[in-house]
Amino acid sequence: MSSLAVLTPPDIRRVLALYRDVLRSHQEVINRLNVYPVPDGDTGTNMALTMESVVAGLDDLAENCSMADLCHAVSHGSLMGARGNSGVILSQLLRGIAETIEALGEVNGATLATALTHADVLARRAVVRPVEGTILTVAKAAGSGASLEASESDGVGAVAEAARAAAQEALATTPDLLPALRNAGVVDSGGTGYLLLMDAICFVANDRPLPIAPDVDSIEVALDNVPAPAGDVSDLRYEVMYLLEAPDHTIEAFKEVWAGLGDSIVVVGGSGIFNCHIHTDDIGASIEAALDIGRPREIRVTDLIEQVVEERWVRDNVAGDQASEPAGPAPETSVVAVVSGDGIGRIFRSLGVAHLVKGGQSMNPSTADLVAAAQATGSANVVILPNNKNIKPVADQVNGLCDLSVGVVPTTSIVEGFAALLSYDPAADLEGNLGAMSNSAASVIAAEVTQAVRDSETGAGPVREGDWMGLTQEGIVVVNETCVGAAMALLNTLIDEHHELITIIEGDGVKKAMTRQLTEWLSEEHSGCSVEVHPGGQPLYPYLFGIE
């Protein structure tokens, strides 16, 4: 195994591109390991997206760019593209490595050791309450192992191997340091992702083979032993992230304000631009703290409990992801649909869908999931029904990633997906199906009922935590104290004399008495409409409606 003495700018670019690729190949494995601070299954995705931003920035550089330009691009790309808690910490680790390399110029063994050590220091400084048993533990070990070897050898290959070995050993100890990991029987997900950076360095420096991702189904995670979002860090409902333009000297005071508002706080950046992440119950105060010192932008708010509920549902139903193998030859055109409940899946299958992919509002399937499902149909033409606006951009990428003709009907809801399938013809070509199915999907009015998780002001009036809301594509339409009351008020605003059919999809936990009350009301108030009721089993939304 050959070993390099130094890394050149082209070598570093290769390391980062390989790291992006190996993160992508391990993305679902890392997601499966994600149980801390909340088991929302997005660590691998967030780390991979962060690296996508880094590599995209490098693609804009000239092939013979200077080390300084390369390091600046790494720092900037990781800062601007960081996603989630793990992505923000990763961005700070990369920034620490880039700062050191830029300052020292040549990347020999000593430089690599100093860079990995500085990365750990910066990452810990960015995290308001550092926790051992996480990516920080693995990063510290990598720096320590590299420094120990650098005192004996100056070759970058030997130092990289020592950093990797120390990081791997530290990763194995993470369950001993963090009860959530021990209870679930897994190692830390962020640390697993960071170890892959050591693998990428060792591949370039020493020709060490890159690891092959294990089958995700082979990873046993005892989620039943991981507390649901209640108690400790996980009782904080929202993840708030934004880029903050503010003077550097104001950030320490800003972090002190945030320390009183939540946890999992990470603030990284400098020179007037910072990437900020917090888990909190007070969205407004978290944003107002930024307004006091500067300008927040690209604000993203995620409901962590909703994300965890969907993640658990998806994990619990992995075995049902694909439909049974169809008898006989595959049709000219098959359909792949994204679904969010067992009952919904059964309906889609009864309407002719070849393969199902589990997903939902916050637990989105990857492009790779959709590519695999499309290829598994056996058809030359495939229609994808994303059934969610967040999933459509992912579905749009599939056609260019496989040797099939793939089209997307832009369904943004389950009931639009049902309507589209009424015009599906397995014997027709792709273009014909896309036109007919898109027209059918556009003919239905989609609406849903869900429960408010915080107080807010809306176009439909004030909403209090626990209220029930009726929503359409335009947003919140009605607010009511009861689920059935919200459903009635919502339907009353949407149904007119031209409508003929109301489809009701019952969600998880809906009682038959509630639906009977609703259907009896419909028979009295809108007697001209036929009503169909189907058990969907979808989480978080007790009722989905389609009005045609």
C-alpha positions as CSV (number, residue, x, y, z in Angstrom):
1,M,0.0,0.0,0.0
2,S,1.6,3.2,-1.2
3,S,1.6,6.2,1.1
4,L,1.8,9.9,0.3
5,A,4.1,12.3,2.2
6,V,1.9,15.4,1.4
7,L,-1.5,16.2,0.0
8,T,-1.7,18.7,-2.9
9,P,-4.8,20.8,-3.7
10,P,-6.0,18.3,-6.3
11,D,-5.6,15.6,-3.6
12,I,-7.8,17.6,-1.2
13,R,-10.4,18.1,-3.9
14,R,-10.4,14.4,-4.5
15,V,-10.8,13.7,-0.7
16,L,-13.8,16.0,-0.5
17,A,-15.5,14.6,-3.5
18,L,-14.9,11.0,-2.3
19,Y,-16.2,12.0,1.1
20,R,-19.4,13.3,-0.5
21,D,-19.8,10.1,-2.4
22,V,-19.2,7.8,0.5
23,L,-21.6,9.8,2.7
24,R,-24.2,9.4,0.0
25,S,-23.7,5.6,-0.1
26,H,-23.9,5.4,3.7
27,Q,-26.7,8.0,4.0
28,E,-29.5,5.6,4.9
29,V,-27.3,3.6,7.2
30,I,-26.3,6.8,9.1
31,N,-30.0,7.9,9.2
32,R,-30.9,4.5,10.7
33,L,-28.4,5.1,13.5
34,N,-29.7,8.5,14.3
35,V,-31.3,8.4,17.8
36,Y,-29.8,11.4,19.5
37,P,-30.7,14.2,20.3
38,V,-33.9,13.2,18.6
39,P,-34.5,10.0,16.6
40,D,-35.6,11.9,13.5
41,G,-33.5,9.8,11.0
42,D,-31.9,12.7,9.1
43,T,-28.2,12.8,10.2
44,G,-26.9,11.1,7.1
45,T,-29.0,13.2,4.8
46,N,-27.9,16.4,6.5
47,M,-24.2,15.6,6.4
48,A,-24.5,14.5,2.7
49,L,-26.3,17.7,1.8
50,T,-23.7,19.8,3.6
51,M,-21.0,18.1,1.6
52,E,-22.9,18.6,-1.7
53,S,-22.7,22.3,-1.0
54,V,-18.9,22.1,-0.4
55,V,-18.2,20.1,-3.6
56,A,-20.5,22.4,-5.6
57,G,-18.4,25.3,-4.4
58,L,-15.2,23.5,-5.5
59,D,-16.6,22.9,-8.9
60,D,-16.6,26.6,-9.5
61,L,-12.8,26.8,-8.9
62,A,-10.2,26.5,-11.6
63,E,-8.4,23.2,-11.7
64,N,-5.1,24.8,-10.7
65,C,-6.5,27.0,-8.0
66,S,-4.3,27.9,-5.0
67,M,-4.5,26.2,-1.6
68,A,-5.8,29.4,-0.1
69,D,-8.7,29.6,-2.6
70,L,-9.5,26.0,-2.1
71,C,-9.6,26.4,1.7
72,H,-11.8,29.5,1.5
73,A,-14.3,27.6,-0.8
74,V,-14.5,24.7,1.7
75,S,-15.2,27.1,4.6
76,H,-17.8,29.1,2.7
77,G,-19.5,26.2,1.1
78,S,-19.9,24.2,4.3
79,L,-21.1,27.3,6.2
80,M,-23.7,28.3,3.6
81,G,-24.9,24.7,2.9
82,A,-25.0,23.2,6.4
83,R,-28.2,21.3,7.2
84,G,-29.4,20.3,10.7
85,N,-27.4,19.8,13.9
86,S,-25.0,17.3,12.4
87,G,-24.4,19.4,9.2
88,V,-23.6,22.5,11.2
89,I,-21.1,20.7,13.4
90,L,-19.6,19.1,10.3
91,S,-19.3,22.5,8.7
92,Q,-17.3,23.8,11.7
93,L,-15.0,20.7,11.6
94,L,-14.3,21.4,7.9
95,R,-13.7,25.0,8.6
96,G,-11.2,24.1,11.3
97,I,-9.3,21.8,8.9
98,A,-9.4,24.4,6.1
99,E,-8.2,27.3,8.4
100,T,-5.2,25.3,9.5
101,I,-4.3,24.1,6.0
102,E,-4.6,27.7,4.6
103,A,-2.3,29.0,7.4
104,L,0.3,26.3,7.1
105,G,0.3,25.8,3.3
106,E,1.7,22.4,2.7
107,V,-0.4,19.4,4.0
108,N,2.1,17.0,5.5
109,G,1.5,14.7,8.5
110,A,2.1,17.5,11.0
111,T,-0.3,19.8,9.2
112,L,-3.0,17.1,9.1
113,A,-2.6,16.5,12.8
114,T,-2.8,20.2,13.6
115,A,-5.8,20.6,11.3
116,L,-7.8,17.7,12.9
117,T,-7.0,19.0,16.4
118,H,-8.1,22.6,15.5
119,A,-11.3,21.2,13.9
120,D,-12.2,19.6,17.2
121,V,-11.5,22.8,19.1
122,L,-13.6,24.9,16.8
123,A,-16.5,22.4,16.8
124,R,-16.6,22.3,20.6
125,R,-16.5,26.1,20.7
126,A,-19.5,26.3,18.4
127,V,-21.7,23.9,20.5
128,V,-23.1,25.7,23.5
129,R,-23.4,22.5,25.6
130,P,-21.0,19.8,24.2
131,V,-22.1,16.2,24.9
132,E,-19.7,13.3,24.9
133,G,-20.7,10.2,22.9
134,T,-21.3,12.3,19.8
135,I,-19.4,13.4,16.7
136,L,-17.4,15.6,19.1
137,T,-15.9,12.5,20.8
138,V,-14.9,11.0,17.5
139,A,-13.4,14.3,16.3
140,K,-11.3,14.7,19.4
141,A,-10.0,11.2,19.1
142,A,-9.1,11.7,15.5
143,G,-7.0,14.8,16.4
144,S,-5.3,13.0,19.3
145,G,-4.5,9.9,17.3
146,A,-3.1,12.1,14.5
147,S,-1.0,14.2,16.9
148,L,0.5,11.2,18.5
149,E,1.6,9.7,15.2
150,A,2.9,13.0,13.9
151,S,5.4,13.1,16.7
152,E,6.9,10.0,15.2
153,S,6.3,10.4,11.5
154,D,5.7,13.3,9.2
155,G,4.1,11.4,6.3
156,V,0.5,12.3,5.8
157,G,-0.4,8.7,5.1
158,A,0.8,7.4,8.4
159,V,-0.9,10.2,10.3
160,A,-4.2,9.7,8.4
161,E,-4.2,6.0,9.4
162,A,-3.6,6.8,13.0
163,A,-6.4,9.4,13.0
164,R,-8.7,6.8,11.4
165,A,-7.9,4.1,13.9
166,A,-8.4,6.4,16.9
167,A,-11.7,7.7,15.5
168,Q,-12.9,4.2,14.9
169,E,-12.0,3.2,18.4
170,A,-13.7,6.3,19.9
171,L,-16.9,5.6,17.8
172,A,-17.1,2.1,19.3
173,T,-17.2,3.7,22.8
174,T,-20.0,6.2,22.1
175,P,-22.7,3.9,23.5
176,D,-20.8,3.8,26.8
177,L,-20.9,7.6,27.0
178,L,-24.5,8.3,25.9
179,P,-27.5,6.3,27.4
180,A,-29.7,7.0,24.3
181,L,-27.2,5.1,22.1
182,R,-26.7,2.3,24.6
183,N,-30.5,1.8,24.9
184,A,-30.9,1.7,21.2
185,G,-27.9,-0.6,20.7
186,V,-26.2,1.7,18.2
187,V,-23.1,3.9,17.8
188,D,-23.4,7.6,17.2
189,S,-24.6,8.5,13.7
190,G,-22.7,11.8,13.4
191,G,-19.5,10.1,14.5
192,T,-20.1,7.4,12.0
193,G,-20.4,10.1,9.3
194,Y,-17.2,11.8,10.4
195,L,-15.2,8.5,10.4
196,L,-15.9,8.3,6.7
197,L,-13.9,11.5,6.2
198,M,-10.9,9.7,7.7
199,D,-11.7,6.8,5.3
200,A,-11.6,9.2,2.3
201,I,-8.3,10.7,3.4
202,C,-6.8,7.2,3.8
203,F,-8.0,6.2,0.4
204,V,-6.3,9.1,-1.3
205,A,-3.1,9.0,0.9
206,N,-2.7,5.2,1.2
207,D,-5.0,3.5,-1.4
208,R,-7.0,2.0,1.5
209,P,-10.3,0.7,0.1
210,L,-13.4,2.8,0.9
211,P,-15.9,1.0,3.1
212,I,-19.0,-0.5,1.5
213,A,-22.2,0.5,3.2
214,P,-23.9,-2.5,4.9
215,D,-27.5,-3.4,4.1
216,V,-29.6,-0.9,6.0
217,D,-32.1,-3.6,6.9
218,S,-29.3,-5.5,8.7
219,I,-29.0,-2.7,11.3
220,E,-31.1,-3.4,14.3
221,V,-32.1,-0.3,16.2
222,A,-34.1,-0.8,19.5
223,L,-36.3,2.3,19.0
224,D,-38.7,1.0,21.5
225,N,-36.0,1.7,24.1
226,V,-35.5,5.3,22.9
227,P,-37.8,7.7,24.5
228,A,-40.4,9.4,22.3
229,P,-40.1,13.2,22.1
230,A,-40.7,13.9,25.8
231,G,-38.3,14.6,28.5
232,D,-34.7,15.7,28.4
233,V,-33.4,17.4,25.2
234,S,-36.1,15.8,23.1
235,D,-39.0,17.6,24.7
236,L,-38.1,20.7,22.7
237,R,-40.5,20.7,19.8
238,Y,-38.9,22.7,17.0
239,E,-35.6,22.8,15.1
240,V,-34.9,26.4,14.0
241,M,-32.1,27.2,11.6
242,Y,-31.1,30.4,9.8
243,L,-28.2,32.3,8.4
244,L,-27.4,35.4,10.5
245,E,-25.7,38.5,9.2
246,A,-24.4,40.2,12.3
247,P,-21.1,41.7,13.7
248,D,-18.8,39.1,15.1
249,H,-18.6,40.8,18.5
250,T,-22.3,40.3,19.1
251,I,-22.4,36.5,18.8
252,E,-21.4,35.5,22.3
253,A,-24.2,37.5,23.8
254,F,-26.6,36.1,21.1
255,K,-25.5,32.5,22.2
256,E,-26.2,33.4,25.8
257,V,-29.7,34.4,24.9
258,W,-30.2,31.2,22.9
259,A,-28.9,29.2,25.9
260,G,-32.0,30.2,27.8
261,L,-34.3,29.2,24.9
262,G,-33.4,25.7,24.1
263,D,-30.7,23.1,23.5
264,S,-28.6,21.5,20.7
265,I,-27.3,25.0,20.0
266,V,-24.6,25.3,17.4
267,V,-23.5,28.7,16.0
268,V,-20.7,28.6,13.4
269,G,-19.2,31.2,11.0
270,G,-17.4,34.5,11.2
271,S,-16.7,37.7,9.3
272,G,-20.3,38.8,9.6
273,I,-22.1,35.6,8.5
274,F,-23.2,32.8,10.8
275,N,-25.1,29.5,10.5
276,C,-27.3,29.1,13.6
277,H,-29.1,26.0,14.9
278,I,-31.3,25.4,18.0
279,H,-33.9,23.0,19.3
280,T,-36.6,25.1,21.1
281,D,-40.2,25.5,22.0
282,D,-40.1,29.3,21.3
283,I,-39.7,29.9,17.6
284,G,-40.5,33.6,17.9
285,A,-37.9,34.4,20.6
286,S,-35.3,32.3,18.7
287,I,-35.7,34.5,15.7
288,E,-36.1,37.8,17.6
289,A,-32.7,37.2,19.2
290,A,-31.2,37.5,15.7
291,L,-33.2,40.6,14.9
292,D,-31.7,42.3,17.9
293,I,-28.2,42.1,16.5
294,G,-28.6,41.7,12.7
295,R,-30.6,40.1,9.9
296,P,-31.6,36.4,9.8
297,R,-32.4,34.9,6.4
298,E,-33.2,31.5,4.9
299,I,-35.1,30.7,8.1
300,R,-36.1,27.0,8.4
301,V,-38.4,25.6,11.1
302,T,-39.0,21.8,11.5
303,D,-41.5,20.2,13.8
304,L,-39.3,17.6,15.5
305,I,-42.1,15.6,17.0
306,E,-43.8,15.3,13.6
307,Q,-40.5,14.3,12.0
308,V,-39.9,11.7,14.7
309,V,-43.4,10.3,14.4
310,E,-43.0,9.9,10.6
311,E,-39.5,8.5,11.0
312,R,-40.8,5.8,13.4
313,W,-43.7,5.0,11.1
314,V,-41.4,4.6,8.1
315,R,-38.9,2.4,10.1
316,D,-41.7,0.3,11.4
317,N,-43.0,-0.3,7.9
318,V,-39.8,-0.9,6.0
319,A,-40.9,-4.5,5.2
320,G,-43.9,-3.2,3.3
321,D,-42.1,-0.8,1.1
322,Q,-42.6,-2.8,-2.1
323,A,-45.6,-4.4,-3.5
324,S,-45.7,-8.1,-4.2
325,E,-44.1,-9.2,-7.5
326,P,-46.8,-8.9,-10.2
327,A,-47.8,-12.0,-12.0
328,G,-47.0,-12.0,-15.7
329,P,-45.0,-9.5,-17.8
330,A,-44.6,-5.9,-16.6
331,P,-46.9,-3.4,-18.3
332,E,-45.9,-0.8,-20.8
333,T,-46.1,1.8,-18.1
334,S,-45.9,1.2,-14.3
335,V,-46.6,3.6,-11.4
336,V,-44.5,4.2,-8.3
337,A,-46.3,6.1,-5.4
338,V,-45.0,7.6,-2.2
339,V,-47.4,6.7,0.7
340,S,-47.8,7.6,4.4
341,G,-49.9,4.8,5.9
342,D,-50.7,1.1,5.5
343,G,-54.3,1.7,4.5
344,I,-53.3,4.3,1.9
345,G,-50.8,1.8,0.5
346,R,-53.5,-0.8,0.1
347,I,-55.7,1.7,-1.8
348,F,-52.9,2.6,-4.1
349,R,-52.1,-1.0,-4.8
350,S,-55.8,-1.7,-5.6
351,L,-55.6,1.1,-8.1
352,G,-52.8,-0.5,-10.0
353,V,-49.6,0.9,-8.4
354,A,-46.7,-1.4,-8.9
355,H,-44.4,-0.3,-6.1
356,L,-44.8,1.8,-3.0
357,V,-42.2,4.0,-1.3
358,K,-42.7,5.0,2.3
359,G,-42.5,8.7,3.0
360,G,-44.3,11.8,4.3
361,Q,-44.1,15.5,5.0
362,S,-40.8,15.5,6.9
363,M,-39.6,11.9,6.3
364,N,-38.9,12.3,2.6
365,P,-37.5,9.3,0.6
366,S,-34.2,9.8,-1.2
367,T,-33.7,9.9,-5.0
368,A,-32.0,6.5,-4.6
369,D,-35.2,5.0,-3.1
370,L,-37.3,6.2,-6.0
371,V,-34.7,5.0,-8.6
372,A,-34.7,1.6,-7.0
373,A,-38.5,1.4,-7.0
374,A,-38.7,2.5,-10.6
375,Q,-36.2,-0.1,-11.7
376,A,-37.9,-2.8,-9.8
377,T,-41.2,-2.3,-11.8
378,G,-39.7,-4.1,-14.8
379,S,-41.4,-1.6,-17.1
380,A,-39.7,0.6,-19.7
381,N,-41.9,3.6,-18.7
382,V,-42.6,4.6,-15.1
383,V,-44.9,7.3,-13.6
384,I,-44.0,8.6,-10.1
385,L,-46.7,10.0,-7.8
386,P,-44.8,12.0,-5.1
387,N,-48.0,13.0,-3.3
388,N,-46.2,15.8,-1.4
389,K,-44.7,19.0,-2.6
390,N,-41.4,18.3,-0.7
391,I,-40.9,15.1,-2.6
392,K,-41.6,16.3,-6.1
393,P,-38.1,17.9,-6.6
394,V,-36.5,14.5,-5.5
395,A,-38.8,12.6,-7.9
396,D,-37.8,15.0,-10.8
397,Q,-34.2,13.7,-10.6
398,V,-35.0,10.1,-11.2
399,N,-35.4,10.2,-15.0
400,G,-31.7,11.2,-15.4
401,L,-30.4,8.6,-13.0
402,C,-31.7,5.4,-14.6
403,D,-32.1,3.8,-18.1
404,L,-35.9,4.0,-18.0
405,S,-38.3,6.7,-19.2
406,V,-39.6,8.3,-16.0
407,G,-42.2,11.0,-15.6
408,V,-43.7,12.7,-12.6
409,V,-47.3,13.7,-12.1
410,P,-47.0,16.6,-9.7
411,T,-49.4,15.4,-7.0
412,T,-49.0,17.3,-3.8
413,S,-51.4,15.2,-1.7
414,I,-52.6,11.6,-1.3
415,V,-56.1,12.3,-2.7
416,E,-54.6,13.9,-5.8
417,G,-52.6,10.6,-6.2
418,F,-55.9,8.7,-6.0
419,A,-57.5,10.9,-8.6
420,A,-54.5,10.6,-11.0
421,L,-54.8,6.8,-10.9
422,L,-58.4,6.9,-12.1
423,S,-56.9,7.8,-15.5
424,Y,-53.9,5.4,-15.4
425,D,-53.7,3.0,-18.4
426,P,-50.9,0.3,-18.0
427,A,-51.0,-0.3,-21.8
428,A,-50.6,3.4,-22.7
429,D,-47.2,5.1,-23.3
430,L,-45.6,7.5,-20.8
431,E,-46.7,10.7,-22.5
432,G,-50.3,9.6,-22.7
433,N,-50.4,8.6,-19.0
434,L,-48.7,11.8,-17.8
435,G,-51.2,14.0,-19.6
436,A,-54.3,12.1,-18.5
437,M,-53.2,11.5,-14.9
438,S,-52.1,15.1,-14.5
439,N,-55.5,16.3,-15.7
440,S,-57.3,14.0,-13.3
441,A,-55.1,15.1,-10.4
442,A,-55.9,18.7,-11.1
443,S,-59.6,18.0,-11.0
444,V,-59.7,17.2,-7.3
445,I,-59.6,19.7,-4.4
446,A,-57.3,18.4,-1.6
447,A,-57.8,19.3,2.0
448,E,-56.8,18.0,5.4
449,V,-57.2,18.3,9.1
450,T,-54.4,18.4,11.7
451,Q,-53.8,19.7,15.2
452,A,-51.9,22.8,16.1
453,V,-48.8,22.3,18.2
454,R,-48.3,26.0,19.2
455,D,-50.1,29.3,19.4
456,S,-50.0,31.4,16.3
457,E,-51.9,34.0,14.3
458,T,-53.2,32.9,10.9
459,G,-55.4,34.2,8.1
460,A,-58.2,32.1,9.6
461,G,-57.8,33.8,13.0
462,P,-55.8,33.1,16.2
463,V,-54.7,29.4,16.7
464,R,-54.0,28.0,20.2
465,E,-52.0,24.9,20.9
466,G,-54.4,21.9,20.7
467,D,-56.8,23.6,18.3
468,W,-57.8,21.7,15.1
469,M,-57.0,23.3,11.8
470,G,-58.5,22.7,8.3
471,L,-56.0,23.2,5.5
472,T,-55.9,23.5,1.7
473,Q,-53.1,24.3,-0.7
474,E,-53.6,27.9,0.2
475,G,-53.0,27.3,3.9
476,I,-55.1,27.3,7.0
477,V,-58.7,27.9,6.2
478,V,-60.6,27.1,9.4
479,V,-59.8,26.7,13.1
480,N,-62.0,24.7,15.6
481,E,-61.8,23.3,19.1
482,T,-62.6,19.7,17.9
483,C,-61.4,17.6,15.1
484,V,-64.8,16.9,13.6
485,G,-65.8,20.5,14.0
486,A,-62.8,21.5,12.0
487,A,-63.6,18.9,9.3
488,M,-67.2,20.1,9.0
489,A,-66.1,23.8,8.8
490,L,-63.5,23.0,6.2
491,L,-65.8,21.0,4.0
492,N,-68.4,23.7,4.2
493,T,-66.0,26.3,2.8
494,L,-65.0,24.0,-0.1
495,I,-68.1,22.2,-1.3
496,D,-70.5,23.8,-3.8
497,E,-73.4,22.7,-5.9
498,H,-71.1,21.5,-8.7
499,H,-69.3,18.9,-6.5
500,E,-70.4,15.2,-6.7
501,L,-68.0,13.1,-4.6
502,I,-66.3,13.5,-1.2
503,T,-63.5,11.1,-0.5
504,I,-62.5,10.7,3.2
505,I,-59.3,9.1,4.2
506,E,-59.2,8.2,7.9
507,G,-55.9,8.7,9.7
508,D,-54.3,6.8,12.6
509,G,-56.4,6.9,15.8
510,V,-59.6,8.2,14.2
511,K,-62.7,6.7,16.0
512,K,-65.6,5.4,13.9
513,A,-68.0,7.5,15.8
514,M,-66.2,10.6,14.7
515,T,-66.4,9.6,11.0
516,R,-70.1,8.6,11.4
517,Q,-70.9,12.1,12.8
518,L,-69.1,13.6,9.9
519,T,-70.8,11.5,7.2
520,E,-74.3,12.0,8.7
521,W,-73.6,15.8,8.7
522,L,-72.6,15.6,5.0
523,S,-75.8,13.6,4.1
524,E,-77.9,16.4,5.7
525,E,-75.9,19.5,4.6
526,H,-74.6,18.3,1.2
527,S,-77.0,15.6,0.2
528,G,-76.1,16.0,-3.5
529,C,-72.7,14.5,-2.9
530,S,-71.7,10.9,-2.6
531,V,-69.3,10.0,0.2
532,E,-66.6,7.4,0.2
533,V,-64.6,6.5,3.4
534,H,-61.3,4.7,3.4
535,P,-59.0,3.7,6.3
536,G,-55.7,5.3,5.5
537,G,-53.7,5.0,8.8
538,Q,-51.6,8.0,8.0
539,P,-50.0,9.7,11.1
540,L,-50.6,13.3,12.2
541,Y,-53.5,14.0,9.8
542,P,-56.8,12.4,11.1
543,Y,-58.6,13.3,7.9
544,L,-57.6,13.8,4.3
545,F,-60.3,14.9,1.9
546,G,-60.7,14.8,-1.8
547,I,-63.6,16.9,-3.3
548,E,-64.6,16.2,-7.0
